[in-house]
């Protein structure tokens, strides 16, 4: 794959991490809706009229952008130029981790697992200090600043998935959390048969980092565009039990709206299994994901 330099995108600088992260660029705030404006009263030290709710504007904008999610918009947030090579380097190291560990086991590893693992394997190489800082900063950052409005699912970077809580799902390369996730998946298979299978199960932070960084490289550093397709590390419900299902033989189309057109999907709906985390026009700024099954 050829890595292209990012195109000139957003303009104004704005720090948005712990104490401000000067590296990320943000576009100016979206224009307020048309209507009468209230001038703040500056006399006598009185409190100015409250601004229009930023949250409501953010949701409207996020829903609009998620309709055509895989393109860039003027107010998207990009990684700053001087961190582009760092992003690519970190993404490549995460890929080497996954290749060395193997895709199946990589799915259940935490952040600290892969840092230790990389140290022991010259073909991966120790994570550099700036790579660790980038990963930590991304975890600590409020993803709303780049347009992802979903809730945080993991509070702690050291969160992990104890193997005793997991069940390996034969033939899929994926794992599920024992309890409601595993039970729901087994009921789906019992009722729909083996044409429906797990396409992504529980995911530790390592996998979410690998997916998000790979997407951020694909979008040439556009974090907002990446987050419309993939929850940032710490925000994925795959970490706490949600899973993806697909139809045997549909391949990568399982992760498109084509899955929603299959008879299998219609049966899932009829049987009441489908409780979609990210329906159409969801208020989180995430693309429609009919294949993603919500737990809890
Ligand atoms: Zn999913």
Boltz pocket constraint, residues with backbone or C-beta under 6 A from the ligand:
constraints:
  - pocket:
      binder: B
      contacts: [[A, 200], [A, 238], [A, 242], [A, 243], [A, 244], [A, 289], [A, 291], [A, 292], [A, 293]]
      max_distance: 6.0
